[in-house]
Amino acid sequence: MDMLSSEQRVRDAGIRQGWSDCAGIVVALSGGGDSVALLWLLKKYFQGRIVAAHLDHCTRNGASHKDARFCEELCGAWKIECRVKKVEVHADRKKGESFEMAGRRERYQHFFETAESEGLSFIALGHSADDVVETQLLNLFRGTGLAGLRGMPEARDMIVRPVINFRREELRQILRENGIGWREDASNSDTVYLRNRIREELLPWVRKNFNANFEESMLGLAWQIEEELRFKSQYTRNNLEKVAMNKYKPALVCWTAKNMDSFTDLELSDMLRAQAKELGLPTLSRERTRKLLSLLRKGGKWRFQWAGDIELCYSGRGIGWLHRADLKESSRNAENHEKKKLPWWAE
């Protein structure tokens, strides 16, 4: 266990994550031990306004309704505003969407809607250090890259994780010491779900047979990767500034095509990934990234479909991300004016 006081750890998290002096924060409250401990710690040590947000999934033969009532009663006793939303998650699943995916989508939608309606800039989730390790292993099994082995970031945009440096048992001990109850979701131990198999079966086996302090080792790896990624992100940002061109309408973003050879494949891959994130585009698969890198090295004139109607257009003059409809319009306009030089994306 961390020897720092709970107060100091929460305050340090607030400074690192940027919410320590904010006007208020939305707390994602499930009724489970982690989220109840998060709410209690923020109530005790955070000076701003707190609004709890709970999603009733309408599942488990009515048990989810009891979770919602528990959250409302707890917030009432603590004089904290509570926003509860009921959603028939099973019925509202989209095509090809699992219950877990649908539940996560609905929860986050409720959290963001609550933040917007209440005029608050941060959403606090109750993920603990144990969640970090479980996510690291899930990502490892799925074959994700370096970012996946970080587990989960302690802050990203509006999302913050104030108790990410607490172990799950520490949070429950805090509740027991203060006489605070919580709700246990029986589905959290159902090993039909991969995360639960990792928690209930794999981790106890690893601790017994290989490393009794396995979680601490994985957390050390997570923090190290977090620092590496922070440095890498800034390095990539500097590289993007080197290639940025004044935007040629209707292109979304433009790069200069000069000096592409000065970047390694790894640097270019990171730049493309970061640019896609800024544009709200999906990350390319490894195979498609390799294909795009090959085109960038080859030069010439070409167009590459990124996703949906977004195409990447290349010539010796520049690289541009455009909607396909804008590409066609540019070509038509140029054809109607014989003396007008075609923009590189219409060539």
C-alpha positions in Angstrom: 0.0 0.0 0.0 1.1 3.6 -0.7 2.3 5.2 2.5 1.0 8.7 1.5 -2.3 9.7 3.0 -5.4 9.3 1.0 -5.9 13.0 1.1 -2.4 13.7 -0.4 -2.9 11.1 -3.1 -6.2 12.6 -4.2 -4.8 16.1 -4.1 -1.7 15.0 -6.1 -4.0 13.3 -8.6 -6.0 16.5 -9.0 -2.9 18.5 -9.7 -1.5 16.0 -12.2 -4.8 15.5 -14.0 -5.8 19.2 -14.0 -9.0 19.2 -12.0 -7.8 20.3 -8.6 -9.0 23.9 -9.0 -11.9 23.4 -11.3 -15.4 24.6 -10.5 -17.0 21.1 -10.4 -16.8 17.5 -11.6 -19.2 14.8 -12.6 -18.6 11.5 -10.8 -19.5 8.3 -12.5 -21.3 6.4 -9.7 -22.2 2.7 -10.2 -22.8 2.0 -6.5 -19.8 -0.4 -6.4 -16.9 -0.1 -4.0 -14.6 1.8 -6.3 -17.0 4.5 -7.4 -18.5 4.9 -3.9 -15.0 5.4 -2.4 -14.2 7.9 -5.2 -17.3 9.9 -4.4 -16.5 9.9 -0.7 -12.9 10.9 -1.2 -13.9 13.8 -3.5 -16.6 14.8 -1.1 -14.0 15.0 1.6 -11.1 16.6 -0.2 -12.4 18.4 -3.3 -13.7 21.9 -2.8 -15.7 22.2 -6.1 -19.2 21.2 -7.0 -19.9 17.4 -7.3 -22.6 15.9 -9.5 -23.0 12.1 -9.5 -24.2 10.4 -12.7 -25.7 6.8 -12.6 -27.0 4.7 -15.5 -29.6 2.1 -14.6 -29.1 -0.7 -17.3 -32.5 -2.3 -16.4 -30.9 -5.7 -16.0 -30.3 -8.5 -13.5 -34.0 -9.1 -12.7 -34.5 -5.7 -11.2 -31.2 -5.6 -9.2 -30.0 -2.7 -11.4 -33.0 -0.7 -10.1 -31.9 -1.3 -6.5 -28.4 0.0 -7.5 -30.0 3.2 -8.8 -32.0 3.6 -5.6 -28.9 3.0 -3.5 -27.0 5.7 -5.4 -29.9 8.2 -5.0 -30.1 7.5 -1.3 -26.4 7.7 -0.8 -26.2 11.1 -2.6 -29.2 12.3 -0.7 -27.5 11.5 2.6 -24.3 13.2 1.5 -26.2 16.2 0.0 -24.7 15.5 -3.5 -26.7 16.0 -6.7 -27.4 12.7 -8.5 -28.5 12.3 -12.1 -30.0 8.9 -12.8 -30.9 7.7 -16.3 -32.7 4.4 -17.1 -31.9 2.7 -20.4 -33.0 -0.8 -21.6 -29.5 -1.6 -22.7 -30.3 -5.1 -24.0 -33.1 -3.7 -26.2 -31.1 -0.6 -27.3 -28.1 -2.5 -28.6 -27.0 -1.5 -32.1 -26.4 -4.1 -34.8 -23.3 -6.2 -34.0 -22.9 -4.6 -30.6 -22.5 -6.7 -27.5 -24.3 -5.9 -24.2 -20.9 -4.7 -22.7 -20.2 -2.4 -25.6 -23.8 -1.0 -25.5 -23.6 -0.5 -21.8 -20.3 1.4 -22.0 -21.7 3.6 -24.9 -24.8 4.4 -22.9 -22.9 5.1 -19.7 -20.4 7.5 -21.3 -23.2 9.2 -23.2 -25.0 9.9 -19.9 -21.8 11.1 -18.3 -21.1 13.6 -21.1 -24.7 14.7 -21.3 -24.6 15.4 -17.5 -21.3 17.3 -17.8 -22.7 19.4 -20.6 -26.1 20.2 -18.9 -24.4 21.0 -15.6 -21.6 23.1 -17.3 -18.8 21.0 -15.8 -15.5 20.3 -17.5 -14.4 17.0 -15.9 -15.8 13.5 -15.6 -14.2 11.3 -12.8 -14.2 7.5 -13.2 -13.5 5.2 -10.3 -10.8 3.0 -12.0 -8.2 1.7 -9.6 -4.7 0.4 -10.1 -6.2 -3.1 -10.4 -8.2 -2.0 -13.4 -5.0 -0.8 -15.0 -3.4 -4.2 -14.7 -6.4 -6.0 -15.9 -6.6 -3.7 -18.9 -2.9 -4.2 -19.6 -3.4 -8.0 -19.8 -6.6 -7.6 -21.9 -4.7 -5.4 -24.4 -1.7 -7.8 -24.4 -3.9 -10.7 -25.4 -5.6 -8.6 -28.1 -2.2 -7.7 -29.6 -2.3 -4.0 -29.1 0.8 -1.8 -29.2 2.7 0.2 -26.6 -0.3 2.4 -25.6 -2.3 -0.8 -24.8 0.4 -1.9 -22.3 0.0 1.3 -20.5 -3.4 0.0 -19.5 -5.4 3.2 -19.3 -4.3 6.9 -19.1 -5.0 8.7 -15.8 -6.4 11.6 -17.8 -7.6 12.2 -21.3 -9.6 15.2 -22.4 -12.6 15.4 -19.9 -12.0 12.0 -18.5 -10.0 11.7 -15.3 -9.3 8.9 -12.9 -8.6 10.3 -9.4 -8.1 6.9 -7.6 -6.0 5.2 -10.3 -3.1 5.0 -7.8 -5.2 3.2 -5.2 -5.5 -0.6 -5.1 -9.1 -2.0 -5.1 -8.7 -3.4 -1.6 -7.5 0.0 -0.3 -10.6 1.6 -1.5 -12.8 -0.9 0.2 -10.8 -0.6 3.4 -11.4 3.1 3.3 -15.2 2.5 3.1 -15.1 -0.1 5.9 -13.1 2.2 8.2 -15.7 4.9 7.7 -18.8 2.7 8.0 -19.8 3.2 4.3 -21.6 0.4 2.4 -21.6 -0.3 -1.3 -23.3 -2.6 -3.8 -21.7 -5.7 -5.2 -22.6 -6.5 -8.8 -22.7 -10.3 -9.1 -21.8 -10.1 -12.8 -18.3 -8.8 -11.8 -17.3 -12.3 -10.8 -19.0 -14.1 -13.7 -16.1 -15.7 -15.6 -17.9 -15.7 -18.9 -16.4 -12.3 -19.3 -12.7 -12.2 -20.2 -11.8 -9.4 -17.8 -13.4 -11.3 -14.9 -11.5 -14.5 -15.8 -8.3 -12.4 -15.7 -9.3 -11.0 -12.2 -10.7 -14.3 -10.7 -8.5 -16.9 -12.3 -5.4 -15.7 -14.1 -4.0 -13.1 -11.6 -4.4 -15.4 -8.5 -2.6 -18.2 -10.5 0.2 -15.8 -11.5 0.6 -14.6 -8.0 0.8 -18.1 -6.6 3.1 -19.6 -9.3 5.3 -16.8 -10.6 5.3 -13.5 -8.8 3.5 -12.6 -5.6 3.9 -8.9 -6.5 2.9 -9.2 -10.1 0.5 -6.3 -10.0 3.1 -4.0 -8.6 5.5 -5.0 -11.4 2.8 -4.4 -14.1 1.9 -1.0 -12.5 5.6 0.0 -12.7 5.6 -0.9 -16.4 2.4 1.1 -16.9 3.9 4.3 -15.3 7.1 3.9 -17.3 5.2 3.5 -20.6 3.0 6.6 -19.6 6.2 8.7 -19.4 7.5 7.3 -22.7 4.3 8.0 -24.4 4.1 11.5 -23.1 7.6 12.2 -24.5 6.7 10.5 -27.7 3.5 12.5 -28.1 5.4 15.8 -27.8 8.1 14.6 -30.2 5.3 13.7 -32.7 3.6 17.0 -32.2 6.9 18.8 -33.1 7.2 16.7 -36.2 3.6 17.6 -37.3 4.5 21.3 -36.9 7.5 20.7 -39.3 5.3 19.4 -42.1 2.2 21.5 -41.6 1.1 23.8 -44.5 -1.4 26.6 -44.7 -4.7 24.8 -45.2 -5.8 24.9 -48.8 -9.6 24.8 -48.8 -11.5 22.6 -48.9 -8.7 20.3 -47.5 -9.1 19.4 -43.9 -5.4 19.3 -43.2 -2.3 19.8 -45.5 1.2 18.6 -45.1 4.2 19.6 -47.3 5.5 16.6 -49.3 9.1 17.8 -48.9 11.5 16.0 -46.6 9.4 12.9 -46.1 12.6 10.9 -46.3 13.9 12.7 -43.2 11.4 10.8 -41.1 11.6 7.1 -40.2 8.7 4.8 -40.8 8.0 4.8 -37.0 8.0 8.6 -36.9 5.7 8.8 -39.9 3.4 6.2 -38.5 3.1 8.2 -35.2 2.4 11.4 -37.2 -0.3 9.8 -39.3 -1.9 8.3 -36.2 -1.8 11.6 -34.4 -3.2 13.5 -37.4 -6.1 11.0 -37.7 -6.9 11.4 -34.0 -7.1 15.2 -34.4 -9.4 14.8 -37.4 -11.6 12.3 -35.5 -10.7 9.5 -38.0 -10.2 5.9 -37.1 -6.6 4.6 -36.7 -5.4 2.6 -39.7 -4.6 -1.1 -39.3 -0.9 -2.1 -39.3 -1.3 -3.5 -42.8 -2.9 -0.4 -44.2 -0.4 1.8 -42.4 2.4 -0.2 -44.1 0.7 0.3 -47.5 0.4 4.1 -46.9 4.0 4.4 -45.8 5.1 2.6 -49.0 3.1 5.1 -51.1 4.7 8.0 -49.2 8.1 6.6 -50.0 7.3 6.0 -53.6 6.1 9.6 -54.3 4.3 10.4 -57.6 0.6 11.3 -57.6 -1.9 9.2 -55.8 -5.1 9.1 -53.7 -5.6 6.8 -50.7 -8.9 6.1 -49.0 -8.5 6.6 -45.3 -12.0 5.8 -44.0 -15.6 6.5 -45.2 -15.4 9.4 -47.7 -12.1 10.8 -46.5 -9.2 10.4 -48.9 -5.5 11.3 -48.6 -4.2 13.0 -51.7 -0.5 13.2 -52.6 1.7 15.0 -55.2 5.1 16.5 -55.0 3.5 19.8 -53.8 1.6 18.5 -50.8 -0.4 16.0 -48.9 -4.1 16.7 -48.1 -7.0 15.0 -46.3 -10.3 15.7 -48.1 -13.9 14.6 -48.4 -14.5 12.8 -51.7 -17.3 15.2 -52.6 -14.9 18.1 -52.3 -12.4 16.3 -54.5 -15.0 15.9 -57.3 -16.0 19.6 -56.9 -12.5 20.8 -57.2 -12.0 18.7 -60.4 -15.2 20.1 -62.0 -14.3 23.7 -61.2 -10.8 23.3 -62.7 -12.2 21.6 -65.9 -14.5 24.6 -66.4 -11.6 27.0 -66.4 -8.9 25.8 -68.8 -6.2 28.2 -67.6 -6.8 27.4 -64.0 -4.1 25.1 -62.5 -5.5 22.0 -60.9 -4.9 21.8 -57.1 -2.8 18.8 -56.3 -5.7 16.8 -54.9 -7.6 17.2 -58.2 -4.8 16.1 -60.4 
